[in-house]
Amino acid sequence: MEKGIIGRKVGMTQIFDEDGKVVPVTIIEAGPCVVTQKKTEEKDGYKAIQLGFSDTVEKRLTKPVKGHFDKAGAAYKKYLAEFGCENFDEVNVGDILKADVFAAGDVVDVTGTSKGKGYAGTVKRWNGAIMRRTHGTGPNHRHAGSNGSATDPSRVMPGKKLPGQLGNERVTIQNLDVVKVDAENNMLVVKGAIPGPKNGIVYIKSAVKA
C-alpha cells in the first residue's frame, strides 16, 4: 500500500556502510506534516489523505484555502499533497505524520522540481553531436542540423529535439533505498541523488516498481 510524506531537500553527504564502503546519500527534512483532509471512496471515488507541510501565515492564503485549513482545525501550511495510506482508517484529520512513516530498508520514489538551467541548445539539452572542428565547418559546428522534409510533410514533426528550456521541470527518481530514519529530527536519509536544489520541496512515496 502506498504511503508518503512531503519534505525539503537539505543536501548531500556520504556515509559508510557495514562493509566500510562509501555510500552517497541525500538528507531530507521529512515532515512534520499535518493531515488536512481524508478522501473517501463514498465521497471522492478513491481513498487518500491530504498532507500539509511548512508553516505559513494567513495573509499568504486565499480565502478558500484558509477555509479549508479552518475546517480541518489545522495550522496554515504552504504545501499540500495527497498520498495513499496503509492504515487509512486509523489516521484522522489533524494528526501529525513524521519521517517514521518510512523505515530503513524501504524503497521510495522521490519527486521534485529539477534545477533550471535556462535556454539551452541541442548539444547541451539533448547531448547532440557536434561537427568536426576543421576547415570549412564554419560557424555552425553546434547547430541542430536539418529540421524536416521539404516536400512531404513540409513541416517539423512534433517531438523534434530542438533548443529550449532545460531543467525546471517535475522529475521523479525511482527506487531509492532509505538508509536511515530519525523521526525526532525529522530526518530521512536516502541513497543517491534527488531532483532540485537545496531547500527544494520534494514528495516522497512508496516505490511503485520496487
ChimeraX commands (.cxc) that place a marker at each C-alpha (Angstrom):
marker #1 position 0.00,0.00,0.00 radius 0.5
marker #1 position 1.24,3.42,-0.89 radius 0.5
marker #1 position 2.39,5.84,1.78 radius 0.5
marker #1 position 4.15,9.17,1.53 radius 0.5
marker #1 position 5.25,12.45,3.06 radius 0.5
marker #1 position 6.31,15.93,1.97 radius 0.5
marker #1 position 9.86,17.08,2.67 radius 0.5
marker #1 position 12.61,19.55,1.92 radius 0.5
marker #1 position 15.98,18.68,0.39 radius 0.5
marker #1 position 18.75,19.60,2.83 radius 0.5
marker #1 position 21.77,18.46,0.82 radius 0.5
marker #1 position 24.07,15.56,0.04 radius 0.5
marker #1 position 26.78,13.85,2.04 radius 0.5
marker #1 position 28.29,10.38,2.34 radius 0.5
marker #1 position 28.25,7.64,4.96 radius 0.5
marker #1 position 29.96,4.29,5.39 radius 0.5
marker #1 position 28.02,1.01,5.35 radius 0.5
marker #1 position 28.77,-2.17,7.32 radius 0.5
marker #1 position 31.39,-3.23,4.77 radius 0.5
marker #1 position 33.21,0.10,5.01 radius 0.5
marker #1 position 32.11,1.23,1.57 radius 0.5
marker #1 position 31.24,4.87,0.94 radius 0.5
marker #1 position 27.53,5.43,0.21 radius 0.5
marker #1 position 26.42,8.79,-1.29 radius 0.5
marker #1 position 23.20,9.90,0.40 radius 0.5
marker #1 position 20.76,12.80,0.35 radius 0.5
marker #1 position 19.38,14.20,3.60 radius 0.5
marker #1 position 15.70,15.20,3.52 radius 0.5
marker #1 position 13.79,17.15,6.15 radius 0.5
marker #1 position 10.65,14.97,6.00 radius 0.5
marker #1 position 7.69,16.45,7.85 radius 0.5
marker #1 position 6.19,17.02,10.26 radius 0.5
marker #1 position 3.09,17.00,8.08 radius 0.5
marker #1 position -0.47,17.56,9.29 radius 0.5
marker #1 position -3.42,15.61,7.87 radius 0.5
marker #1 position -5.73,18.26,6.42 radius 0.5
marker #1 position -8.29,16.03,4.68 radius 0.5
marker #1 position -9.29,12.41,4.10 radius 0.5
marker #1 position -10.56,11.41,0.68 radius 0.5
marker #1 position -13.07,8.55,0.79 radius 0.5
marker #1 position -14.48,6.26,-1.87 radius 0.5
marker #1 position -18.05,7.23,-0.97 radius 0.5
marker #1 position -17.49,10.96,-1.47 radius 0.5
marker #1 position -14.47,11.25,-3.76 radius 0.5
marker #1 position -14.26,7.89,-5.51 radius 0.5
marker #1 position -10.85,6.98,-4.07 radius 0.5
marker #1 position -9.04,6.74,-0.74 radius 0.5
marker #1 position -6.19,9.10,0.12 radius 0.5
marker #1 position -5.01,11.51,2.78 radius 0.5
marker #1 position -4.05,15.12,2.15 radius 0.5
marker #1 position -0.96,16.38,3.96 radius 0.5
marker #1 position 0.19,19.93,4.63 radius 0.5
marker #1 position 3.83,20.93,5.09 radius 0.5
marker #1 position 5.76,24.09,6.05 radius 0.5
marker #1 position 4.03,26.74,8.16 radius 0.5
marker #1 position 2.84,29.95,6.54 radius 0.5
marker #1 position 0.81,32.98,7.58 radius 0.5
marker #1 position -2.83,33.81,6.93 radius 0.5
marker #1 position -2.16,36.75,4.61 radius 0.5
marker #1 position -0.44,34.44,2.11 radius 0.5
marker #1 position -3.54,32.24,1.71 radius 0.5
marker #1 position -6.61,32.73,-0.44 radius 0.5
marker #1 position -9.97,32.66,1.35 radius 0.5
marker #1 position -10.92,29.18,0.03 radius 0.5
marker #1 position -7.60,27.69,1.15 radius 0.5
marker #1 position -7.84,29.44,4.53 radius 0.5
marker #1 position -11.33,28.00,4.97 radius 0.5
marker #1 position -10.01,24.56,4.08 radius 0.5
marker #1 position -7.47,24.72,6.92 radius 0.5
marker #1 position -10.00,26.24,9.35 radius 0.5
marker #1 position -12.43,23.39,8.65 radius 0.5
marker #1 position -9.69,20.86,9.40 radius 0.5
marker #1 position -8.65,22.76,12.52 radius 0.5
marker #1 position -5.07,22.64,11.28 radius 0.5
marker #1 position -2.28,25.22,11.19 radius 0.5
marker #1 position -1.83,27.06,7.91 radius 0.5
marker #1 position 0.57,25.26,5.58 radius 0.5
marker #1 position 2.35,26.32,2.40 radius 0.5
marker #1 position 2.31,22.99,0.55 radius 0.5
marker #1 position -0.42,20.38,0.13 radius 0.5
marker #1 position -0.24,16.93,-1.44 radius 0.5
marker #1 position -2.21,13.70,-1.47 radius 0.5
marker #1 position -0.82,10.26,-0.69 radius 0.5
marker #1 position -2.13,6.78,-0.16 radius 0.5
marker #1 position -2.08,5.46,3.39 radius 0.5
marker #1 position -1.70,1.85,4.51 radius 0.5
marker #1 position -3.51,2.44,7.85 radius 0.5
marker #1 position -6.14,4.76,6.37 radius 0.5
marker #1 position -8.83,4.03,8.97 radius 0.5
marker #1 position -6.51,4.82,11.88 radius 0.5
marker #1 position -5.45,8.24,10.57 radius 0.5
marker #1 position -7.64,11.24,11.40 radius 0.5
marker #1 position -7.72,14.87,10.27 radius 0.5
marker #1 position -5.34,16.88,12.44 radius 0.5
marker #1 position -2.90,14.01,13.02 radius 0.5
marker #1 position 0.81,14.73,12.63 radius 0.5
marker #1 position 2.90,12.42,10.44 radius 0.5
marker #1 position 6.67,12.36,10.81 radius 0.5
marker #1 position 9.59,10.79,8.98 radius 0.5
marker #1 position 8.97,7.45,10.68 radius 0.5
marker #1 position 6.18,6.64,8.21 radius 0.5
marker #1 position 9.16,5.08,6.43 radius 0.5
marker #1 position 11.78,2.77,7.89 radius 0.5
marker #1 position 15.35,1.94,6.96 radius 0.5
marker #1 position 15.30,-0.56,4.10 radius 0.5
marker #1 position 12.17,0.83,2.43 radius 0.5
marker #1 position 12.30,1.69,-1.26 radius 0.5
marker #1 position 10.86,5.05,-2.29 radius 0.5
marker #1 position 10.22,7.30,-5.29 radius 0.5
marker #1 position 11.18,10.96,-4.82 radius 0.5
marker #1 position 9.57,13.70,-6.92 radius 0.5
marker #1 position 10.87,17.27,-7.13 radius 0.5
marker #1 position 11.49,20.17,-9.49 radius 0.5
marker #1 position 14.85,19.94,-11.20 radius 0.5
marker #1 position 17.30,22.83,-11.29 radius 0.5
marker #1 position 16.51,25.30,-14.07 radius 0.5
marker #1 position 19.40,25.83,-16.49 radius 0.5
marker #1 position 17.85,28.37,-18.81 radius 0.5
marker #1 position 17.66,28.32,-22.59 radius 0.5
marker #1 position 20.00,25.66,-23.96 radius 0.5
marker #1 position 20.99,24.44,-27.40 radius 0.5
marker #1 position 20.68,20.91,-28.78 radius 0.5
marker #1 position 24.17,19.86,-27.74 radius 0.5
marker #1 position 23.69,20.67,-24.06 radius 0.5
marker #1 position 19.97,19.89,-23.89 radius 0.5
marker #1 position 19.84,16.64,-25.88 radius 0.5
marker #1 position 23.51,15.56,-25.95 radius 0.5
marker #1 position 23.65,16.19,-29.69 radius 0.5
marker #1 position 26.81,15.54,-31.67 radius 0.5
marker #1 position 28.90,18.43,-32.97 radius 0.5
marker #1 position 30.53,18.69,-36.37 radius 0.5
marker #1 position 34.27,18.26,-36.79 radius 0.5
marker #1 position 36.21,21.40,-35.94 radius 0.5
marker #1 position 38.05,21.53,-39.25 radius 0.5
marker #1 position 38.40,24.00,-42.13 radius 0.5
marker #1 position 35.12,24.55,-43.89 radius 0.5
marker #1 position 32.85,23.71,-40.95 radius 0.5
marker #1 position 32.37,27.44,-40.43 radius 0.5
marker #1 position 30.28,28.91,-37.62 radius 0.5
marker #1 position 27.79,26.05,-37.44 radius 0.5
marker #1 position 29.60,23.20,-35.68 radius 0.5
marker #1 position 27.00,23.22,-32.84 radius 0.5
marker #1 position 23.90,23.71,-34.99 radius 0.5
marker #1 position 20.93,21.36,-34.82 radius 0.5
marker #1 position 21.16,20.28,-38.44 radius 0.5
marker #1 position 18.19,19.85,-40.80 radius 0.5
marker #1 position 14.75,20.08,-39.21 radius 0.5
marker #1 position 12.35,18.29,-41.54 radius 0.5
marker #1 position 11.47,17.12,-45.04 radius 0.5
marker #1 position 10.87,19.72,-47.74 radius 0.5
marker #1 position 8.02,18.34,-49.87 radius 0.5
marker #1 position 6.31,15.90,-47.51 radius 0.5
marker #1 position 5.24,16.54,-44.80 radius 0.5
marker #1 position 6.63,20.08,-45.27 radius 0.5
marker #1 position 6.79,20.73,-41.56 radius 0.5
marker #1 position 8.81,19.98,-38.45 radius 0.5
marker #1 position 7.38,16.92,-36.72 radius 0.5
marker #1 position 6.32,17.19,-33.05 radius 0.5
marker #1 position 8.94,15.98,-30.61 radius 0.5
marker #1 position 11.89,17.19,-32.67 radius 0.5
marker #1 position 14.84,17.74,-30.34 radius 0.5
marker #1 position 15.41,21.47,-30.62 radius 0.5
marker #1 position 16.83,24.22,-28.38 radius 0.5
marker #1 position 14.68,25.35,-25.48 radius 0.5
marker #1 position 14.22,25.46,-21.72 radius 0.5
marker #1 position 16.46,22.97,-19.91 radius 0.5
marker #1 position 15.53,21.82,-16.42 radius 0.5
marker #1 position 12.97,23.42,-14.10 radius 0.5
marker #1 position 10.55,20.54,-14.64 radius 0.5
marker #1 position 8.91,17.92,-12.46 radius 0.5
marker #1 position 11.19,14.89,-12.17 radius 0.5
marker #1 position 10.76,11.60,-10.32 radius 0.5
marker #1 position 13.71,9.43,-9.31 radius 0.5
marker #1 position 12.56,5.86,-8.71 radius 0.5
marker #1 position 13.69,3.06,-6.41 radius 0.5
marker #1 position 15.87,4.89,-3.89 radius 0.5
marker #1 position 16.78,3.00,-0.72 radius 0.5
marker #1 position 16.01,4.56,2.65 radius 0.5
marker #1 position 19.26,4.31,4.61 radius 0.5
marker #1 position 18.29,5.98,7.89 radius 0.5
marker #1 position 15.24,7.50,9.61 radius 0.5
marker #1 position 15.37,9.95,12.54 radius 0.5
marker #1 position 11.81,10.98,13.49 radius 0.5
marker #1 position 12.96,13.25,16.34 radius 0.5
marker #1 position 14.93,15.44,13.95 radius 0.5
marker #1 position 12.53,14.94,11.00 radius 0.5
marker #1 position 15.39,13.41,9.03 radius 0.5
marker #1 position 15.12,10.94,6.18 radius 0.5
marker #1 position 18.34,9.73,4.54 radius 0.5
marker #1 position 18.07,8.13,1.10 radius 0.5
marker #1 position 20.77,6.59,-1.05 radius 0.5
marker #1 position 21.72,8.57,-4.15 radius 0.5
marker #1 position 20.67,11.94,-5.58 radius 0.5
marker #1 position 17.22,13.51,-5.79 radius 0.5
marker #1 position 15.91,16.32,-8.03 radius 0.5
marker #1 position 16.16,20.01,-7.24 radius 0.5
marker #1 position 18.32,22.50,-5.38 radius 0.5
marker #1 position 18.97,22.67,-1.66 radius 0.5
marker #1 position 15.81,23.65,0.24 radius 0.5
marker #1 position 13.70,22.44,-2.70 radius 0.5
marker #1 position 10.37,20.79,-1.87 radius 0.5
marker #1 position 10.19,17.05,-2.60 radius 0.5
marker #1 position 7.46,14.42,-2.34 radius 0.5
marker #1 position 8.47,11.00,-1.05 radius 0.5
marker #1 position 6.24,7.99,-1.55 radius 0.5
marker #1 position 6.49,4.21,-1.70 radius 0.5
marker #1 position 8.11,2.94,-4.89 radius 0.5
marker #1 position 5.63,1.74,-7.50 radius 0.5
marker #1 position 8.12,-0.59,-9.23 radius 0.5
marker #1 position 10.11,-1.93,-6.29 radius 0.5
marker link #1:1,2 radius 0.2
marker link #1:2,3 radius 0.2
marker link #1:3,4 radius 0.2
marker link #1:4,5 radius 0.2
marker link #1:5,6 radius 0.2
marker link #1:6,7 radius 0.2
marker link #1:7,8 radius 0.2
marker link #1:8,9 radius 0.2
marker link #1:9,10 radius 0.2
marker link #1:10,11 radius 0.2
marker link #1:11,12 radius 0.2
marker link #1:12,13 radius 0.2
marker link #1:13,14 radius 0.2
marker link #1:14,15 radius 0.2
marker link #1:15,16 radius 0.2
marker link #1:16,17 radius 0.2
marker link #1:17,18 radius 0.2
marker link #1:18,19 radius 0.2
marker link #1:19,20 radius 0.2
marker link #1:20,21 radius 0.2
marker link #1:21,22 radius 0.2
marker link #1:22,23 radius 0.2
marker link #1:23,24 radius 0.2
marker link #1:24,25 radius 0.2
marker link #1:25,26 radius 0.2
marker link #1:26,27 radius 0.2
marker link #1:27,28 radius 0.2
marker link #1:28,29 radius 0.2
marker link #1:29,30 radius 0.2
marker link #1:30,31 radius 0.2
marker link #1:31,32 radius 0.2
marker link #1:32,33 radius 0.2
marker link #1:33,34 radius 0.2
marker link #1:34,35 radius 0.2
marker link #1:35,36 radius 0.2
marker link #1:36,37 radius 0.2
marker link #1:37,38 radius 0.2
marker link #1:38,39 radius 0.2
marker link #1:39,40 radius 0.2
marker link #1:40,41 radius 0.2
marker link #1:41,42 radius 0.2
marker link #1:42,43 radius 0.2
marker link #1:43,44 radius 0.2
marker link #1:44,45 radius 0.2
marker link #1:45,46 radius 0.2
marker link #1:46,47 radius 0.2
marker link #1:47,48 radius 0.2
marker link #1:48,49 radius 0.2
marker link #1:49,50 radius 0.2
marker link #1:50,51 radius 0.2
marker link #1:51,52 radius 0.2
marker link #1:52,53 radius 0.2
marker link #1:53,54 radius 0.2
marker link #1:54,55 radius 0.2
marker link #1:55,56 radius 0.2
marker link #1:56,57 radius 0.2
marker link #1:57,58 radius 0.2
marker link #1:58,59 radius 0.2
marker link #1:59,60 radius 0.2
marker link #1:60,61 radius 0.2
marker link #1:61,62 radius 0.2
marker link #1:62,63 radius 0.2
marker link #1:63,64 radius 0.2
marker link #1:64,65 radius 0.2
marker link #1:65,66 radius 0.2
marker link #1:66,67 radius 0.2
marker link #1:67,68 radius 0.2
marker link #1:68,69 radius 0.2
marker link #1:69,70 radius 0.2
marker link #1:70,71 radius 0.2
marker link #1:71,72 radius 0.2
marker link #1:72,73 radius 0.2
marker link #1:73,74 radius 0.2
marker link #1:74,75 radius 0.2
marker link #1:75,76 radius 0.2
marker link #1:76,77 radius 0.2
marker link #1:77,78 radius 0.2
marker link #1:78,79 radius 0.2
marker link #1:79,80 radius 0.2
marker link #1:80,81 radius 0.2
marker link #1:81,82 radius 0.2
marker link #1:82,83 radius 0.2
marker link #1:83,84 radius 0.2
marker link #1:84,85 radius 0.2
marker link #1:85,86 radius 0.2
marker link #1:86,87 radius 0.2
marker link #1:87,88 radius 0.2
marker link #1:88,89 radius 0.2
marker link #1:89,90 radius 0.2
marker link #1:90,91 radius 0.2
marker link #1:91,92 radius 0.2
marker link #1:92,93 radius 0.2
marker link #1:93,94 radius 0.2
marker link #1:94,95 radius 0.2
marker link #1:95,96 radius 0.2
marker link #1:96,97 radius 0.2
marker link #1:97,98 radius 0.2
marker link #1:98,99 radius 0.2
marker link #1:99,100 radius 0.2
marker link #1:100,101 radius 0.2
marker link #1:101,102 radius 0.2
marker link #1:102,103 radius 0.2
marker link #1:103,104 radius 0.2
marker link #1:104,105 radius 0.2
marker link #1:105,106 radius 0.2
marker link #1:106,107 radius 0.2
marker link #1:107,108 radius 0.2
marker link #1:108,109 radius 0.2
marker link #1:109,110 radius 0.2
marker link #1:110,111 radius 0.2
marker link #1:111,112 radius 0.2
marker link #1:112,113 radius 0.2
marker link #1:113,114 radius 0.2
marker link #1:114,115 radius 0.2
marker link #1:115,116 radius 0.2
marker link #1:116,117 radius 0.2
marker link #1:117,118 radius 0.2
marker link #1:118,119 radius 0.2
marker link #1:119,120 radius 0.2
marker link #1:120,121 radius 0.2
marker link #1:121,122 radius 0.2
marker link #1:122,123 radius 0.2
marker link #1:123,124 radius 0.2
marker link #1:124,125 radius 0.2
marker link #1:125,126 radius 0.2
marker link #1:126,127 radius 0.2
marker link #1:127,128 radius 0.2
marker link #1:128,129 radius 0.2
marker link #1:129,130 radius 0.2
marker link #1:130,131 radius 0.2
marker link #1:131,132 radius 0.2
marker link #1:132,133 radius 0.2
marker link #1:133,134 radius 0.2
marker link #1:134,135 radius 0.2
marker link #1:135,136 radius 0.2
marker link #1:136,137 radius 0.2
marker link #1:137,138 radius 0.2
marker link #1:138,139 radius 0.2
marker link #1:139,140 radius 0.2
marker link #1:140,141 radius 0.2
marker link #1:141,142 radius 0.2
marker link #1:142,143 radius 0.2
marker link #1:143,144 radius 0.2
marker link #1:144,145 radius 0.2
marker link #1:145,146 radius 0.2
marker link #1:146,147 radius 0.2
marker link #1:147,148 radius 0.2
marker link #1:148,149 radius 0.2
marker link #1:149,150 radius 0.2
marker link #1:150,151 radius 0.2
marker link #1:151,152 radius 0.2
marker link #1:152,153 radius 0.2
marker link #1:153,154 radius 0.2
marker link #1:154,155 radius 0.2
marker link #1:155,156 radius 0.2
marker link #1:156,157 radius 0.2
marker link #1:157,158 radius 0.2
marker link #1:158,159 radius 0.2
marker link #1:159,160 radius 0.2
marker link #1:160,161 radius 0.2
marker link #1:161,162 radius 0.2
marker link #1:162,163 radius 0.2
marker link #1:163,164 radius 0.2
marker link #1:164,165 radius 0.2
marker link #1:165,166 radius 0.2
marker link #1:166,167 radius 0.2
marker link #1:167,168 radius 0.2
marker link #1:168,169 radius 0.2
marker link #1:169,170 radius 0.2
marker link #1:170,171 radius 0.2
marker link #1:171,172 radius 0.2
marker link #1:172,173 radius 0.2
marker link #1:173,174 radius 0.2
marker link #1:174,175 radius 0.2
marker link #1:175,176 radius 0.2
marker link #1:176,177 radius 0.2
marker link #1:177,178 radius 0.2
marker link #1:178,179 radius 0.2
marker link #1:179,180 radius 0.2
marker link #1:180,181 radius 0.2
marker link #1:181,182 radius 0.2
marker link #1:182,183 radius 0.2
marker link #1:183,184 radius 0.2
marker link #1:184,185 radius 0.2
marker link #1:185,186 radius 0.2
marker link #1:186,187 radius 0.2
marker link #1:187,188 radius 0.2
marker link #1:188,189 radius 0.2
marker link #1:189,190 radius 0.2
marker link #1:190,191 radius 0.2
marker link #1:191,192 radius 0.2
marker link #1:192,193 radius 0.2
marker link #1:193,194 radius 0.2
marker link #1:194,195 radius 0.2
marker link #1:195,196 radius 0.2
marker link #1:196,197 radius 0.2
marker link #1:197,198 radius 0.2
marker link #1:198,199 radius 0.2
marker link #1:199,200 radius 0.2
marker link #1:200,201 radius 0.2
marker link #1:201,202 radius 0.2
marker link #1:202,203 radius 0.2
marker link #1:203,204 radius 0.2
marker link #1:204,205 radius 0.2
marker link #1:205,206 radius 0.2
marker link #1:206,207 radius 0.2
marker link #1:207,208 radius 0.2
marker link #1:208,209 radius 0.2
marker link #1:209,210 radius 0.2
view
